[in-house]
Amino acid sequence: MNETTVVEYGEKALDRPVMVVGLPGIGLIGKLVAEHLIGELKAEKIMEIFSPQFPPQVNVNPDGTTKLVSNEVYAWNGDEKAADMLILVGDSQSVTNEGHYELAGIYLDIAEKFKARRIYTLGGYGTGKLIEVPHVLYATNKADIIDEVKSYGAIFNEGELSGGIIGASGLILGLGELRGIEAVCLMGETSGYLVDPKSAQAVLGVLSKAMNLTVDMKELEARAAEIEKIITKIKELEQQQQPGPKEFTAEDKYIV
């Protein structure tokens, strides 16, 4: 494979959908939210993206079969309350700087093809310490929607995102602005130690308000409870004077 290939699986009619991007990153927060939405909404897979910019590997399924690393696009027809939706989820992000730009451009091509009204990119904000109640931070490429985004429960603390937003979640905002596509990044606070379904719950809560969606969160709640047990153990170790939490540099604080 010498170039990125987008495979389409039939046609899907959508009316100016909102695009949600949940790719792997710190805490796997975006990926958890996107996968949860796909399962709860029973969204339909309409595209698959294969690229030499992804890691050179296959994933091994539970039955021993293999599958080439890829990202996927799902579609869901909304109702009288919620808008139609495109959901981008997958196995990986690019392993090169050039690939990040190429793939972000392809994701925006897909958004333009379906005349997406807005894009929400999802991810984690690494703090290097355990978080009891994760907040959801935002960044946007359009100043006049800030008050709207805040009304959904997202916050912005000046200087906190000084390290920038690395990867697709950031580039989609920057490159989207050049194309006139409004985009918002929602980032759940997370320690950076573990997969973080608790922070994913917080991000999904904000996104659900933004999308006017009602989504069952029981599965995420159950996963969060399991992680809480691990966190409790970590705290016990810390109290026994084990090495403290990792200090994140400004550059490392948000990586997707």
C-alpha positions in Angstrom: 0.0 0.0 0.0 1.6 3.2 -1.2 -1.1 5.7 -0.3 -4.1 6.3 2.0 -7.2 4.5 0.7 -10.8 5.2 1.7 -13.2 2.3 1.1 -16.9 3.2 1.0 -19.6 0.7 1.9 -22.7 2.0 0.0 -24.5 5.3 0.2 -25.9 7.0 3.3 -28.2 10.0 3.1 -27.5 12.5 5.9 -28.8 16.0 6.4 -25.9 18.4 7.4 -24.6 16.0 10.1 -22.4 16.8 13.1 -19.1 14.9 12.9 -17.6 13.3 16.0 -14.0 12.3 16.0 -12.8 9.9 18.7 -9.4 8.4 17.9 -6.9 6.8 20.2 -5.0 9.1 22.6 -4.2 9.7 26.2 -6.6 7.8 28.4 -8.3 6.5 25.2 -11.1 9.0 26.1 -12.1 9.9 22.6 -12.1 6.3 21.4 -14.2 5.2 24.4 -16.8 7.9 23.7 -17.0 7.2 20.0 -17.3 3.4 20.4 -19.9 3.9 23.1 -22.0 6.1 20.8 -21.7 3.7 17.9 -22.9 0.8 20.1 -25.8 2.7 21.8 -27.0 4.3 18.6 -26.4 1.3 16.4 -24.6 3.5 13.9 -23.9 2.0 10.5 -20.3 1.7 9.1 -20.0 3.5 5.9 -16.3 3.9 5.3 -12.9 2.4 6.2 -9.6 4.2 6.0 -6.3 2.3 5.4 -3.0 4.1 5.3 0.7 3.6 5.2 0.8 6.4 7.8 -0.6 4.0 10.4 1.7 1.6 12.3 3.0 -1.4 10.3 0.9 -4.0 12.0 -2.3 -6.1 12.0 -4.6 -6.5 15.0 -5.4 -10.0 16.2 -9.0 -10.8 16.8 -10.2 -13.1 19.7 -10.6 -16.0 17.2 -7.0 -15.7 16.0 -7.8 -14.0 12.7 -6.1 -10.7 11.8 -7.2 -7.3 10.6 -5.1 -4.6 9.1 -5.0 -1.4 11.2 -7.6 1.1 10.0 -10.0 3.9 11.0 -13.7 3.7 10.4 -16.6 6.2 9.8 -20.1 5.4 11.0 -23.3 7.2 10.2 -26.5 7.7 12.2 -29.7 9.3 11.2 -31.0 11.6 14.0 -34.5 12.4 15.1 -36.6 15.4 15.8 -34.2 16.4 18.6 -30.7 15.3 17.6 -28.9 16.0 14.3 -27.6 13.4 12.0 -24.1 12.2 12.9 -20.9 11.0 11.4 -18.6 9.2 13.9 -14.9 8.6 13.1 -13.2 6.0 15.3 -10.4 3.6 14.8 -7.2 1.8 15.7 -4.5 4.4 15.4 -3.3 7.9 14.5 -0.4 8.6 12.1 3.1 7.7 13.1 4.6 10.6 11.2 4.1 14.4 11.2 3.3 14.4 7.5 0.7 11.7 8.0 -1.1 13.7 10.6 -1.6 16.5 8.1 -2.6 14.1 5.3 -5.1 12.1 7.4 -6.6 15.3 9.0 -7.2 16.6 5.5 -8.9 13.3 4.5 -11.2 13.5 7.6 -12.1 17.0 6.6 -12.8 15.9 3.0 -15.3 13.4 4.4 -16.9 16.2 6.6 -17.2 18.4 3.5 -18.6 15.6 1.4 -21.5 15.2 3.8 -21.8 19.0 4.4 -21.1 18.6 8.1 -22.3 21.6 10.1 -19.8 21.2 12.9 -17.0 18.8 14.1 -16.4 17.7 17.7 -13.0 16.2 18.3 -12.6 14.3 21.5 -9.6 13.5 23.7 -7.9 13.7 27.0 -5.9 16.3 28.9 -3.2 14.6 30.9 -2.6 16.1 34.3 -0.1 13.6 35.7 -2.2 13.2 38.9 -5.3 11.2 39.8 -8.5 13.1 39.2 -11.6 12.6 41.5 -14.0 14.7 39.4 -12.7 15.3 35.8 -13.6 18.5 34.2 -14.0 18.8 30.4 -11.9 21.5 28.7 -12.6 23.0 25.4 -10.9 24.7 22.5 -12.6 26.0 19.3 -11.7 27.5 16.0 -14.6 29.9 16.1 -14.8 32.6 18.8 -18.5 33.3 18.5 -19.6 29.8 19.7 -17.6 30.0 22.9 -20.6 30.9 25.1 -22.6 28.1 23.5 -19.8 25.5 24.2 -19.5 26.8 27.8 -23.3 26.3 28.3 -22.8 22.6 27.8 -20.5 22.4 30.8 -17.0 22.6 29.2 -14.5 25.0 30.7 -11.3 26.9 29.6 -8.6 27.9 32.0 -6.1 30.4 30.5 -2.7 29.0 30.1 -3.7 25.4 30.8 -3.5 24.3 27.2 -0.1 26.0 26.6 1.3 22.7 25.3 -1.2 22.8 22.4 -3.3 20.0 21.0 -1.3 17.4 19.2 -2.7 15.1 16.5 -5.9 14.9 14.6 -8.0 16.5 17.4 -5.9 19.7 17.1 -5.2 19.7 13.3 -8.9 19.3 12.5 -9.5 22.6 14.3 -6.7 24.4 12.6 -7.2 23.0 9.1 -10.9 23.1 9.5 -10.7 26.9 10.1 -9.0 27.3 6.7 -11.9 25.5 5.1 -14.6 27.4 7.0 -15.7 24.4 9.1 -16.4 25.2 12.7 -14.9 22.7 15.1 -14.6 22.2 18.9 -12.2 19.9 20.8 -13.6 18.5 24.1 -10.9 17.1 26.4 -11.5 15.2 29.6 -9.0 15.6 32.5 -7.2 12.4 33.1 -4.1 11.2 35.0 -2.5 9.7 31.9 -1.9 6.4 33.8 -4.8 4.3 32.6 -7.6 4.0 30.2 -10.1 6.4 31.7 -13.8 5.6 31.3 -14.7 8.0 34.1 -13.3 11.0 32.1 -15.0 9.5 29.0 -18.3 9.7 30.9 -17.7 13.4 31.6 -16.9 14.1 27.9 -19.9 12.2 26.8 -22.1 14.2 29.2 -20.9 17.5 27.6 -21.2 16.1 24.1 -24.7 14.7 24.8 -25.9 18.2 25.8 -24.3 19.7 22.7 -26.0 17.1 20.5 -29.3 17.0 22.4 -28.8 13.2 22.9 -30.0 10.8 25.5 -27.5 8.0 25.8 -27.3 5.2 28.3 -24.0 5.3 30.2 -24.3 2.1 32.2 -21.5 0.4 30.3 -19.1 3.3 30.8 -20.1 3.5 34.5 -19.3 -0.2 35.0 -15.9 0.2 33.3 -15.3 3.3 35.5 -16.0 1.3 38.6 -13.4 -1.2 37.7 -10.8 1.5 37.1 -11.7 3.1 40.4 -10.6 -0.2 42.1 -7.2 0.1 40.4 -7.0 3.8 41.4 -7.7 2.9 45.0 -4.8 0.5 44.9 -2.5 3.2 43.4 -3.5 5.6 46.2 -2.7 2.9 48.8 0.8 2.5 47.2 1.3 6.2 47.2 0.5 6.4 50.9 3.2 3.8 51.4 5.7 6.3 49.9 5.9 4.8 46.5 7.2 7.1 43.7 4.8 10.0 43.1 2.8 10.7 40.0 4.6 11.4 36.8 5.2 15.1 36.0 3.9 16.0 32.5 5.7 18.7 30.5 3.6 21.3 28.8 4.2 19.6 25.5 3.0 16.2 26.8 -0.1 17.4 28.5 -2.4 16.7 25.6 -1.4 14.0 23.1 -3.7 12.2 20.7 
